[in-house]
Amino acid sequence: MKKTNLIVLIVMTLALSACGAPATPTPIPTIVLGDDAGNAAPRPVVSGGNVVASAVLVPAQEAHLAYVSGGTVTKVNAKVGDRVTAGYILVELDDTLARLEVESAQRVLRELTSPAAIAAAEQAVANAQQAYDEAKKKADSLNRRFADTVTRDYLEAQVTLAQQALDLAREAYNSTRGLSSADPARAKAATALYNAQKAYNTALANLNWFTEKPSETEVARITADFNAASAALQEAQWYLAALKGETVPVDASGAKLAQLQQARADLQAAQIRLQQTRLIAPFDGLVTRVDVIAGEYAAPGRTLIVLSDVDHLQVKTTDLSERDVVKIKAGDPATILVDALNQEFKGKVLYISPLASVLGGDVVYEVTLAFEEQPAGALAGMTADVTFGE
């Protein structure tokens, strides 16, 4: 019996040993990328000293287009997938009010710049020039009050002669005192006396002008008149130049000039408001988003169209750490491996963001790179690996 039990125990032990023995492992197939001929094309090995970062391909330009001022949409001229050129009108708002403002501003400016207005401005310049010349003569005379000896002797002689003529005329007039005022002889004597007195006054005034110092009041009045005439002439000249479309200084002044400049500014502002009723493509690109339909209200600042320059791609890193970003600078060369194409392309660093972000607890910086030549077949959004350095 014991022998039988021993045999059973041995058989069970062998059976358990067979169940627990390890089976021969089945090999796991290895998947590799290759070319069309089936040859493997492994990723390049990065040298130990180079900085490597993951990246993504992005459009060189991307515009999120919105209106500054809201309005009712009348036309949507683009759809997703359309290629448009710079200047193409993508969306149009109701521009009725804006057109009326432009027309009103144009009428005001036409009136201010009409041939009649220019002729009046030319006449104003001529009048201002005449007033200036007269004021300048008086102002200049203040500096010539003290004549030389020859001039003073001449003026004194003129006063002496005028005094002598006046005395003779007075004696002749007195000799006719018994005659009637209607008598021709007395009338002739009276006229001669008047003329002699006037000549004497003029000669004496000329002498006094060059020998007496002008009063402070006289100097102030003549100076103020000259300054006013000079300013009036300058403003008239500026206004005429502006009417003719000529350049005037930025500090040019004058009421009429200000009115003209305001009219031109009003027209420009109205034209800008009219232009702002159209959403215009700022560059050649592909419409990648349209979020508006005709008839709806477009709120200010709401993105309606997204335009992307997909023909010119750039590369932006996504995980370049703070420890590695200090090792590169703008202009550095780089090698860009586009994963989907499994091809390498040469590039260079364009811009290093001065602001960091956090990725999985690590501080990272975005670096933008440009391709030396645009990669054929590449699309925005494709991933890449960037190796900085030669």
C-alpha positions, 0 to 999 in steps of 0.5 A: 500500500505504501508502495502504491502511494509512493508511485502516485505521489511521484506521478503527481510531482512530475505532472506539477513540474511539467505544468510549471515549466516556462514555455519558449517565448514568442518573438515580438515583431519590430516595426520600422519606417522605411522608403518605398523599397522597404529599406529602414530609415532610422532617425539620425543620431544626435551628437552629445553636445547638441541641443534638441527640442520637439517642435511643430510647423506653423504658418509664417503668418496667421491673421485673426480678422475682426471688426473694430466697430460692429455692424450688420453683415451684408456680404461674405465673400470667402469660405474655408479653403479659399486662397485669396490675395492681399487686399481681397474683401472678405466680409462687408458690412452695411456702409450706408451711413459711412458713405453719407459721412464721406460725401458730406465731408467731401462737399465741405472740403470742395467748398473750402478749396474751390477756385474762388476760395483760392483767389480770395486767399491770394488777395488776402496774401497781397493785402497782408504783404502791403500792410507788412511792408508799411509796418516794416518801414516804421519799425526800421525807422526806429533804428535810423532815428539818429542821422549823421552830421550831413543829414542833420545839417541838411534838415536844419537848413530845411527848417531855416528856409521853411521858417524864412518862407513862413515869415515872408508869407505871414508878412504878405498876409498881414499886409492884406488885412484891410482887404475883404476875404473875398478879395483875390489878393487876400485869398492868394496871401492866405493860401501862401501862408497855409502852404508855408506853415505846412512846409515848416511843420514838415521840415521841423517834424523831419528834423525832430524825427532824427534828433529826438528819441522816440517815446516808449509808447511809440516804440511799443505801438510800432513794434506791436503793429509790425509783429501783428502784420508779420504774423498775419502775412505768415498765416495768409501765406500758410493758408494759401500754400495749404489750399494749393496742396503744398507742404506747410510746417507742423506748427503752422497756425491760423483760423482759416488753416485750422478750418481747412485742416479740420475739414481734411481730417474729417474726410480722412476719418470718414474714409477710414470708417468706410474702409472699416466696413470691409474686412480685407485680407492683409496678405496672400493666404488660405482661409482656414476659418469662417465664423460669420454669415450674411445678415447677422450682427458682427460684434467688435473684436469677434474673430470672423475670419482666420487667414493663414500663410500656409505656403510659408511655414516656420517651426516653433519649439514646444519643449526647449528647457530653460537649461538649454535655451541659454545655449542658443541665440538668434541666427544660429543654424539648426537641423529640422527633422519633419517627422511625417516626411522623415526628412531633414531640412536646414534652418536658422533661429529667428526669434527666442521668446523672452517669456517662459511657459510651464510644461509638465512642471518644467520651464520651457521657452518657445523658439521660432525657426525659419527653413532655408528652403520650404519643405515640399509636402509639409503641412502646418501642424506637422511635428518635428525635431530640431537639433541646434548647431551645425 
